[in-house]
Structures are given as structure tokens and as C-alpha cells.
């Protein structure tokens, strides 16, 4: 007896596992791409630079706030905080003039409280450990008779990294307003 000849078609060679195999290949390719992308981002110098910028900004804002906050009733703690927030020539100036300044604040019996409104890093040299910040703040001064005065100001600070921490090495008022027309 002759058997009928079956024709072989492409559908007979397809297996039910083909879609799963294709999906696994696509998933593997995506995982390889995502892993390579993650590795590149994790080892990107820009990410490390951004971390240093954020650390410098946070330290600069805090130090500027510290140097604009002082209570005559707890003067030693406030002046200790000033010294802990600074380094270099600024630190030496604060340390050497501490006694005279403390006497003036005790006589005036004032309490000054600063609040940072905004801040920005204007320069950062991570390798040299130097940065500059611009900080806008509101300082409230209360006198012994209860009078309160608010003053907004912008401060320019220079930071130096010492022992792995950013500290103020210079501080001054930022100019307000634009350049004169000429």
C-alpha cells in the first residue's frame, strides 16, 4: 500500500517555543543595553562633579547663614559656630577679633537670625578644592527693646575644602543692581 505523500510546509516546522525564545532574546538585549547605560552613568565624571557642587552649595549656604546668626544670650556658642564654619584668613580674622566683637554684641544686646532664600555655586574647582557661592538671605535683627528689622542681602562666599569638608575662606556683600549704562 502506498502511503500518501505529505507535503512539508513551513508551519509544520514552527514550534510553540519560538515566541518565548524571541522574547528572551529581546529581554536579554535590553538588559545588556540598560546595564551598559547604567555603568556609563555610574562612572561618569559629571555625576561626581554634581555631587561636589551640591556639597559645596549646602556647606556654603549653611556657613553664610551661620555667620549672619548670633544671639547675645548665647554668644560663645554662636562664635564657636562661626569659627567652625571658616578656614584660612577669614578664620584668623574671626578668632583674633573675637573678644572685641563679643563685647560689642553684649553691649548692643541684639539677636540676629539669618534664613537662606536661595543660593548658587558660581565656580567650582573640585581638584583644587575651591568654590564660590552666591547666597541670598534675609537677616532679622532684634534689639533689646523688641524692635525687629529685616534686611535682605546677597553674599559672595569663597569656600576651601579642608579635611574633606567645605568651609568659608572669604565672605563679602555681592553688588546689587546692574552695570551703569554707558
Residue frames as qw, qx, qy, qz and C-alpha x, y, z in Angstrom:
[[0.000, 0.884, 0.467, 0.000, 0.00, 0.00, 0.00],
 [0.408, 0.392, -0.001, 0.824, 1.17, 3.27, -0.95],
 [0.269, -0.641, -0.442, 0.567, 1.17, 5.94, 1.55],
 [0.265, 0.907, 0.241, 0.222, 0.14, 9.37, 0.54],
 [0.552, 0.155, -0.144, 0.807, 2.98, 11.79, 0.35],
 [0.233, -0.864, -0.360, 0.266, 2.67, 14.61, 2.74],
 [0.388, 0.713, -0.008, 0.584, 3.76, 17.95, 1.75],
 [0.541, -0.378, -0.351, 0.664, 6.04, 19.71, 4.18],
 [0.055, 0.867, 0.220, 0.444, 5.03, 23.25, 4.94],
 [0.237, 0.463, -0.408, 0.750, 6.74, 25.93, 6.96],
 [0.567, -0.515, 0.112, -0.633, 4.02, 25.82, 9.58],
 [0.947, -0.180, -0.264, -0.016, 4.95, 22.24, 10.44],
 [0.677, 0.193, -0.376, 0.602, 8.46, 23.35, 11.46],
 [0.165, -0.615, 0.196, -0.745, 7.33, 26.13, 13.82],
 [0.459, -0.207, -0.790, 0.349, 7.49, 25.23, 17.43],
 [0.334, -0.837, -0.395, -0.178, 5.34, 26.66, 20.19],
 [0.622, -0.567, -0.105, 0.529, 8.55, 27.90, 21.90],
 [0.488, 0.393, 0.227, 0.746, 9.55, 30.35, 19.18],
 [0.129, -0.851, -0.156, -0.484, 7.72, 33.39, 20.66],
 [0.695, -0.710, -0.004, 0.111, 9.25, 32.70, 24.09],
 [0.761, -0.060, 0.169, 0.623, 12.72, 32.41, 22.53],
 [0.287, 0.620, 0.215, 0.698, 12.24, 35.70, 20.65],
 [0.392, -0.867, -0.116, -0.286, 11.03, 37.42, 23.83],
 [0.794, -0.505, 0.054, 0.334, 14.02, 36.09, 25.77],
 [0.633, 0.210, 0.185, 0.721, 16.42, 37.43, 23.13],
 [0.021, 0.769, 0.182, 0.612, 14.77, 40.86, 23.20],
 [0.602, -0.791, -0.065, -0.084, 14.84, 40.93, 27.02],
 [0.817, -0.259, 0.092, 0.508, 18.50, 39.90, 27.05],
 [0.449, 0.454, 0.187, 0.747, 19.38, 42.63, 24.57],
 [0.234, -0.843, -0.145, -0.462, 17.51, 45.23, 26.62],
 [0.753, -0.639, -0.022, 0.152, 19.25, 44.08, 29.82],
 [0.734, 0.004, 0.121, 0.668, 22.66, 44.37, 28.17],
 [0.204, 0.637, 0.187, 0.719, 21.86, 47.86, 26.86],
 [0.451, -0.830, -0.123, -0.304, 20.48, 49.02, 30.24],
 [0.823, -0.450, -0.008, 0.345, 23.47, 47.59, 32.09],
 [0.594, 0.222, 0.131, 0.762, 25.90, 49.36, 29.79],
 [0.043, -0.747, -0.192, -0.635, 23.96, 52.61, 30.17],
 [0.651, -0.748, -0.111, -0.065, 23.88, 52.28, 33.98],
 [0.807, -0.223, 0.033, 0.547, 27.62, 51.54, 34.12],
 [0.404, 0.453, 0.154, 0.779, 28.37, 54.58, 31.99],
 [0.271, -0.807, -0.148, -0.504, 26.26, 56.85, 34.19],
 [0.774, -0.619, -0.083, 0.108, 27.76, 55.45, 37.40],
 [0.727, -0.228, 0.150, 0.629, 31.29, 56.11, 36.17],
 [0.314, 0.766, 0.246, 0.505, 30.61, 59.48, 34.56],
 [0.416, -0.019, -0.293, 0.861, 32.77, 62.33, 35.89],
 [0.205, -0.430, -0.183, -0.860, 29.82, 64.69, 35.57],
 [0.683, -0.543, -0.449, -0.195, 27.94, 62.78, 38.28],
 [0.671, -0.300, -0.341, 0.586, 30.86, 63.11, 40.70],
 [0.199, 0.204, 0.018, 0.958, 31.17, 66.80, 39.80],
 [0.413, -0.543, -0.354, -0.640, 27.47, 67.33, 40.51],
 [0.724, -0.503, -0.442, 0.163, 27.85, 65.71, 43.93],
 [0.519, -0.136, -0.200, 0.820, 30.75, 68.04, 44.78],
 [0.044, -0.372, -0.203, -0.905, 28.77, 71.05, 43.53],
 [0.571, -0.590, -0.422, -0.384, 25.80, 70.10, 45.71],
 [0.715, -0.411, -0.374, 0.424, 28.03, 69.56, 48.75],
 [0.355, 0.057, -0.061, 0.931, 29.76, 72.91, 48.22],
 [0.242, -0.488, -0.300, -0.783, 26.42, 74.69, 47.86],
 [0.672, -0.585, -0.439, -0.112, 24.95, 73.13, 51.00],
 [0.658, -0.315, -0.272, 0.628, 28.08, 73.92, 53.03],
 [0.226, 0.211, 0.083, 0.947, 28.28, 77.46, 51.63],
 [0.379, -0.588, -0.360, -0.617, 24.65, 78.25, 52.38],
 [0.720, -0.559, -0.394, 0.116, 24.96, 76.88, 55.92],
 [0.589, -0.156, -0.175, 0.773, 28.19, 78.75, 56.62],
 [0.031, 0.367, 0.158, 0.916, 26.79, 82.07, 55.34],
 [0.556, -0.622, -0.384, -0.395, 23.71, 81.53, 57.48],
 [0.741, -0.405, -0.358, 0.399, 25.91, 80.71, 60.49],
 [0.447, -0.021, -0.083, 0.891, 27.96, 83.88, 60.08],
 [0.169, -0.369, -0.189, -0.894, 24.81, 86.01, 59.97],
 [0.685, -0.542, -0.399, -0.278, 23.17, 84.45, 63.02],
 [0.398, 0.166, -0.594, 0.678, 24.19, 85.44, 66.56],
 [0.521, -0.722, -0.378, -0.255, 22.42, 85.71, 69.91],
 [0.041, 0.675, -0.443, 0.588, 23.95, 87.87, 72.66],
 [0.744, -0.452, 0.270, -0.411, 22.50, 85.46, 75.26],
 [0.933, -0.093, 0.322, 0.130, 24.50, 82.50, 73.86],
 [0.256, 0.897, -0.305, -0.192, 27.43, 84.33, 72.38],
 [0.313, -0.537, 0.769, 0.151, 30.16, 81.74, 72.91],
 [0.654, 0.216, 0.724, 0.031, 28.22, 79.01, 71.11],
 [0.528, 0.818, 0.195, -0.119, 27.48, 81.34, 68.19],
 [0.101, 0.869, -0.460, -0.150, 31.07, 82.49, 67.86],
 [0.512, -0.291, 0.801, 0.108, 32.30, 78.89, 68.13],
 [0.678, 0.486, 0.552, -0.008, 29.99, 78.05, 65.22],
 [0.339, 0.915, -0.140, -0.166, 31.43, 80.95, 63.26],
 [0.154, -0.690, 0.693, 0.144, 34.94, 79.62, 63.77],
 [0.605, -0.007, 0.795, 0.028, 33.89, 76.04, 62.92],
 [0.622, 0.671, 0.392, -0.097, 32.38, 77.29, 59.64],
 [0.306, 0.927, -0.206, -0.065, 35.51, 79.09, 58.44],
 [0.875, -0.109, 0.152, 0.447, 39.10, 78.47, 57.43],
 [0.568, 0.411, 0.129, 0.701, 42.14, 80.43, 56.32],
 [0.185, 0.214, -0.134, 0.950, 42.36, 84.19, 56.64],
 [0.477, -0.500, -0.263, -0.674, 38.66, 84.60, 57.46],
 [0.799, -0.408, -0.434, 0.086, 39.01, 82.15, 60.33],
 [0.560, -0.036, -0.298, 0.772, 42.07, 84.03, 61.63],
 [0.073, -0.386, -0.049, -0.918, 40.22, 87.37, 61.46],
 [0.650, -0.520, -0.322, -0.451, 37.27, 86.00, 63.40],
 [0.803, -0.298, -0.407, 0.318, 39.46, 84.33, 66.01],
 [0.454, 0.062, -0.229, 0.859, 41.71, 87.34, 66.59],
 [0.159, -0.295, -0.022, -0.942, 38.83, 89.82, 66.82],
 [0.470, -0.405, -0.773, -0.133, 36.53, 87.59, 68.84],
 [0.347, -0.417, -0.565, 0.621, 36.86, 89.31, 72.24],
 [0.023, 0.191, -0.015, -0.981, 36.26, 92.84, 70.90],
 [0.365, -0.168, -0.600, -0.691, 33.34, 91.71, 68.75],
 [0.442, -0.407, -0.793, 0.097, 31.77, 89.76, 71.64],
 [0.199, -0.361, -0.418, 0.810, 31.94, 92.84, 73.86],
 [0.194, 0.078, -0.237, -0.949, 30.16, 95.00, 71.24],
 [0.461, -0.257, -0.723, -0.446, 27.38, 92.41, 70.79],
 [0.386, -0.403, -0.726, 0.402, 26.90, 92.08, 74.57],
 [0.048, -0.288, -0.206, 0.934, 26.57, 95.85, 74.86],
 [0.330, 0.031, -0.407, -0.851, 24.11, 96.07, 71.95],
 [0.430, 0.103, 0.795, -0.414, 22.12, 93.04, 73.23],
 [0.591, 0.377, -0.278, -0.656, 21.00, 92.03, 69.75],
 [0.655, 0.037, 0.754, -0.001, 19.80, 88.76, 68.31],
 [0.408, 0.511, -0.427, -0.624, 20.32, 88.24, 64.60],
 [0.690, 0.107, 0.712, -0.069, 18.78, 85.32, 62.75],
 [0.217, 0.454, -0.552, -0.665, 19.51, 84.53, 59.13],
 [0.746, 0.276, 0.581, -0.173, 17.46, 82.49, 56.69],
 [0.218, -0.214, 0.681, 0.665, 18.77, 81.44, 53.29],
 [0.587, 0.512, 0.174, -0.603, 16.43, 82.42, 50.46],
 [0.889, 0.458, 0.025, 0.006, 18.45, 80.91, 47.61],
 [0.401, -0.685, 0.516, 0.322, 21.97, 80.03, 46.63],
 [0.843, 0.536, -0.036, -0.007, 24.12, 79.01, 43.70],
 [0.701, -0.352, 0.342, 0.517, 27.62, 77.79, 43.03],
 [0.381, 0.884, -0.077, -0.259, 29.25, 80.26, 40.67],
 [0.417, 0.646, -0.639, 0.016, 32.60, 78.48, 40.40],
 [0.884, -0.352, 0.288, -0.105, 33.89, 75.06, 41.34],
 [0.451, 0.597, -0.663, 0.040, 37.39, 73.68, 41.02],
 [0.927, -0.321, -0.043, -0.188, 36.99, 70.25, 42.53],
 [0.849, 0.193, -0.279, 0.405, 40.63, 69.27, 42.04],
 [0.259, 0.448, -0.335, 0.787, 41.95, 72.39, 43.77],
 [0.361, -0.476, -0.718, 0.355, 39.25, 72.24, 46.46],
 [0.026, -0.241, -0.131, 0.961, 37.94, 75.75, 45.82],
 [0.063, 0.599, 0.742, 0.295, 34.44, 77.04, 45.14],
 [0.057, 0.002, 0.117, -0.991, 32.49, 80.29, 45.09],
 [0.035, -0.553, -0.832, -0.001, 28.87, 80.69, 46.09],
 [0.162, -0.267, -0.070, -0.947, 26.28, 83.41, 45.84],
 [0.227, -0.410, -0.853, 0.231, 23.75, 83.28, 48.68],
 [0.250, -0.488, -0.153, -0.822, 20.64, 85.41, 49.10],
 [0.394, -0.320, -0.785, 0.354, 19.42, 85.64, 52.66],
 [0.310, -0.754, -0.191, -0.547, 17.11, 87.50, 54.98],
 [0.424, 0.006, -0.619, 0.661, 18.61, 88.64, 58.28],
 [0.413, -0.771, -0.336, -0.348, 16.28, 89.59, 61.10],
 [0.352, 0.195, -0.513, 0.759, 17.84, 91.69, 63.87],
 [0.484, -0.737, -0.429, -0.197, 16.01, 92.09, 67.16],
 [0.162, 0.532, -0.406, 0.725, 17.18, 94.73, 69.62],
 [0.193, -0.094, -0.800, 0.559, 16.83, 94.68, 73.39],
 [0.332, 0.188, 0.302, -0.874, 13.66, 96.82, 73.23],
 [0.569, 0.325, 0.735, -0.172, 11.96, 94.24, 70.95],
 [0.443, 0.720, -0.146, -0.513, 12.30, 96.14, 67.69],
 [0.741, 0.044, 0.616, 0.264, 12.73, 93.80, 64.72],
 [0.311, 0.744, -0.283, -0.520, 14.29, 94.73, 61.42],
 [0.858, 0.195, 0.446, 0.163, 14.52, 92.52, 58.32],
 [0.126, 0.774, -0.415, -0.461, 17.23, 93.04, 55.75],
 [0.923, 0.308, 0.223, 0.065, 17.69, 91.08, 52.55],
 [0.049, -0.809, 0.502, 0.303, 21.20, 90.77, 51.23],
 [0.927, 0.351, -0.121, 0.042, 23.29, 88.82, 48.78],
 [0.474, -0.726, 0.480, 0.136, 26.61, 87.46, 49.90],
 [0.734, 0.529, -0.426, 0.004, 29.55, 86.16, 47.88],
 [0.701, -0.577, 0.416, -0.051, 31.49, 83.44, 49.62],
 [0.506, 0.542, -0.670, -0.037, 34.67, 81.62, 48.78],
 [0.906, -0.329, 0.181, -0.193, 34.96, 78.06, 50.00],
 [0.255, 0.579, -0.774, 0.035, 38.00, 75.90, 50.57],
 [0.928, -0.174, -0.284, -0.170, 37.84, 72.16, 51.12],
 [0.015, 0.585, -0.709, 0.393, 39.77, 71.24, 54.27],
 [0.240, -0.131, 0.912, -0.306, 39.82, 67.74, 55.73],
 [0.024, 0.275, 0.917, 0.288, 37.14, 66.70, 53.24],
 [0.009, 0.755, 0.601, -0.263, 34.72, 69.50, 54.28],
 [0.257, 0.608, 0.239, 0.712, 33.88, 72.78, 52.59],
 [0.349, -0.667, -0.380, 0.538, 34.44, 75.87, 54.77],
 [0.221, 0.957, 0.146, 0.118, 34.20, 79.60, 54.11],
 [0.684, -0.127, -0.002, 0.718, 37.55, 81.22, 53.46],
 [0.080, -0.036, 0.068, 0.994, 36.18, 84.65, 52.42],
 [0.046, 0.672, 0.739, -0.031, 32.82, 86.40, 52.64],
 [0.080, -0.214, 0.017, 0.973, 31.56, 89.73, 51.35],
 [0.453, 0.578, 0.390, -0.555, 28.50, 91.57, 50.08],
 [0.474, 0.310, 0.649, 0.507, 27.53, 90.96, 46.46],
 [0.045, 0.153, -0.130, -0.979, 26.96, 94.10, 44.41],
 [0.336, 0.557, 0.713, -0.262, 23.29, 94.86, 43.84],
 [0.388, 0.809, 0.078, -0.434, 21.91, 96.18, 40.55],
 [0.823, 0.436, 0.226, 0.285, 23.27, 96.14, 37.03],
 [0.534, -0.125, 0.154, 0.822, 26.22, 97.89, 35.46],
 [0.149, 0.710, 0.154, -0.671, 25.70, 101.55, 34.64],
 [0.667, 0.632, 0.362, 0.159, 24.75, 102.29, 31.06],
 [0.360, -0.643, 0.229, 0.636, 27.49, 103.94, 29.18]]
